[in-house]
């Protein structure tokens, strides 16, 4: 009775994690494209790319720990 909610919550938060991973992957890809298209070297652009990359890999590591299946 009490444990049936646990599976439902895990599934809900796993879906949120997967959607967040997809969003951060798009952000990371966009920041890489912006950096490649930039004519001059800009530390702000590089910092944005590195931050987006770090967030994406952190979420990826969390998904691996939780054993989330990506569909």
Backbone as a ProteinNet text record, in pm:
[ID]
protein_1_A
[PRIMARY]
XXXXXXXXXXXXXXXXXXXXXXXXXXXXXXXXXXXXXXXXXXXXXXXXXXXXXXXXXXXXXXXXXXXXXXX
[TERTIARY]
81.8	0	87.1	183.1	266	377.7	419.1	533.6	495.4	369	328.2	355.5	358.3	384	530.9	619.4	762.4	796.3	740.2	765.3	712.1	596.8	536.3	620.6	670.6	755.4	887.8	946.7	1072.4	1054	946.8	920.3	900	826.4	800.9	931	1014.5	1138.5	1241.7	1236.7	1324.2	1287	1158.1	1113.8	1158	1149.7	1196.3	1346.8	1421.4	1566.6	1600.7	1530	1555.7	1524.4	1414.3	1380.1	1481.6	1526.6	1628.3	1760.7	1793.7	1915.7	1908.2	1791.6	1775.5	1789.2	1731.9	1743.1	1887.4	1958.7	2097.1	2186.9	2153.8	2232.1	2213.7	2091	2066.5	2139.1	2136.8	2208.9	2358.8	2411.7	2554.3	2589.2	2505.7	2529.9	2520.9	2422.3	2408.3	2528.9	2578.1	2693.5	2820	2831	2944.3	2937.6	2818	2801.4	2833.9	2787.2	2815.8	2966.2	3033	3177.3	3251.7	3206.2	3270.6	3246.6	3130.3	3098.2	3159.3	3205.4	3263.6	3397.6	3416.3	3539.4	3657.2	3632.7	3740.7	3726.3	3832.1	3833	3764.2	3660.8	3584.9	3573.5	3620	3616.7	3474.9	3384.4	3246	3179.2	3203	3144.1	3201.4	3331.9	3394.9	3343.9	3324.2	3273.1	3130.3	3048	2911	2911.9	3001.2	3010.3	3053.9	3154.1	3203.8	3100.4	3025.4	2920.6	2810.1	2769.1	2665.5	2714.1	2840.6	2897.2	2900.8	2940	2947	2809.7	2709.2	2573.1	2523.9	2548	2501.9	2567.7	2699.4	2767.1	2732.2	2700.7	2654.4	2521.4	2428.5	2299.2	2315.4	2407.8	2434	2484.5	2574.1	2626.9	2515.7	2428.9	2316.9	2222	2197.3	2110.4	2173.7	2304.5	2373.1	2364.6	2376.7	2366.2	2225.5	2125.4	1985.5	1942.4	2026.1	1995.8	1869.8	1868.3	1756.3	1774.6	1668.5	1672.4	1627.3	1714.6	1679.8	1611.7	1499	1422.1	1429.3
-117.9	0	125.6	133.3	252.6	255.2	138.6	131.7	146.3	145.3	159.9	301.1	396.2	535	556.1	477.5	492.2	470	367.7	339.5	448.6	502.3	609.4	736.6	769.5	887.8	871.3	752	728.1	745.4	692.1	704.1	849.9	924.4	1066.2	1147.1	1127.8	1204.4	1156.4	1030.4	983.1	1048	1064.2	1132.1	1278.3	1342.9	1482	1489.9	1394.4	1391.5	1373.7	1285.2	1262	1387.5	1452.7	1574.7	1685.9	1695.9	1795	1763.9	1636.9	1598.8	1638.5	1620.1	1658.4	1809.1	1885.8	2032	2078.2	2019.2	2060.9	2018.5	1906.8	1865.1	1966.5	2014.5	2116.5	2246.6	2285.6	2406.8	2393.6	2277.3	2252	2257.4	2194.9	2196.2	2338.8	2415	2553.7	2638.2	2618.5	2697	2657.1	2527.9	2486.9	2552.1	2559.3	2621.1	2769.6	2836.4	2979.1	3001.7	2915.6	2930.5	2909.5	2813.5	2788.7	2903.7	2965.6	3074.2	3208	3215.6	3339.9	3367.1	3490.6	3527.1	3544.5	3609.5	3633.9	3543.5	3533.9	3452	3529	3469	3534.4	3438.8	3483.3	3397	3370.8	3465.8	3446	3331.5	3326.6	3219.7	3084.6	3081.8	2956.4	2913.2	3008.2	2975.8	2921.9	2978.5	2928.1	2785.4	2757.6	2622.9	2523.2	2559.9	2469.2	2445.8	2549.8	2534.5	2442.1	2459.5	2373.7	2229	2211	2077.3	2011.7	2087.5	2033.5	1992.3	2074.2	2042.1	1916	1906.8	1789	1661.9	1664.7	1544.6	1511.3	1612.5	1584.7	1509.5	1556.4	1489	1349.1	1334.1	1202.8	1106.1	1154.2	1070.9	1033.5	1128.2	1101.7	997.5	1006.9	909	769.9	763.8	635	575.6	659.3	611.5	559.4	631.9	591.8	476.9	442.2	336.4	368.5	488.8	534.2	481.1	426.5	379.7	491.8	531.9	634	568.2	624.1	564.5	652.3
0	0	0	89.6	100	-4.1	-50.4	-140	-286.8	-318.2	-457.5	-507.9	-420.2	-457.6	-494.7	-436.6	-460.9	-608.3	-668.7	-809.7	-899.6	-862.6	-941.8	-934.8	-816.6	-800.8	-874.3	-866.9	-936.9	-1086.7	-1139.6	-1282.2	-1322.2	-1240.2	-1269.7	-1270.3	-1169.8	-1161.5	-1264.2	-1301.9	-1408.5	-1541.3	-1565.8	-1688	-1688.4	-1572.6	-1562.6	-1587.9	-1534.5	-1554	-1701.5	-1769.4	-1911.6	-1992.4	-1963.3	-2038.3	-2009.8	-1886.6	-1852.6	-1921.6	-1933.3	-2004.1	-2151.5	-2212	-2352.5	-2370.3	-2277.4	-2284.6	-2268.6	-2173.3	-2151.6	-2267.3	-2331.1	-2447.8	-2560.9	-2579.8	-2682.4	-2648.6	-2521.1	-2479	-2503.6	-2471.6	-2491	-2639.1	-2721.6	-2865.7	-2921	-2876.7	-2922.8	-2882.7	-2762.6	-2718.4	-2795.2	-2833.6	-2916.2	-3053.7	-3111.8	-3242.8	-3236.1	-3132.4	-3116.5	-3103.1	-3027.9	-3010.2	-3142.4	-3222.3	-3350.8	-3448.6	-3442.5	-3534.4	-3492.8	-3371.4	-3322	-3391.6	-3434.7	-3504.7	-3409.7	-3298.5	-3204	-3081.7	-3006.5	-2885.6	-2773.2	-2716.5	-2611.3	-2492.4	-2377	-2257.6	-2208.8	-2229.2	-2185.1	-2261.1	-2389.8	-2471.7	-2431.3	-2408.7	-2366.3	-2228.8	-2139.5	-2006.1	-2013.8	-2101.5	-2118.6	-2171.5	-2267.1	-2323.2	-2217	-2138.9	-2035.7	-1926.1	-1892.4	-1791.6	-1842.4	-1966.9	-2025.1	-2033.5	-2068.7	-2076.6	-1938.3	-1838.2	-1701.7	-1650.3	-1675.5	-1631.1	-1700.8	-1830.9	-1904.9	-1852.7	-1830.5	-1783.8	-1638.6	-1558.3	-1422.3	-1426.6	-1511.3	-1522.9	-1581.4	-1675.8	-1733.4	-1626.4	-1541	-1432.3	-1334.2	-1303.9	-1213.4	-1272.8	-1402.5	-1468.2	-1465.2	-1480	-1474.8	-1334.6	-1232.3	-1093.9	-1066.2	-1116.1	-1094.9	-1184.5	-1281.8	-1378.9	-1458.5	-1514.5	-1595.6	-1737.2	-1793	-1931.6	-2022.8	-2114.4	-2212.5	-2330.1	-2368.6	-2479.1	-2599.9
[MASK]
+++++++++++++++++++++++++++++++++++++++++++++++++++++++++++++++++++++++

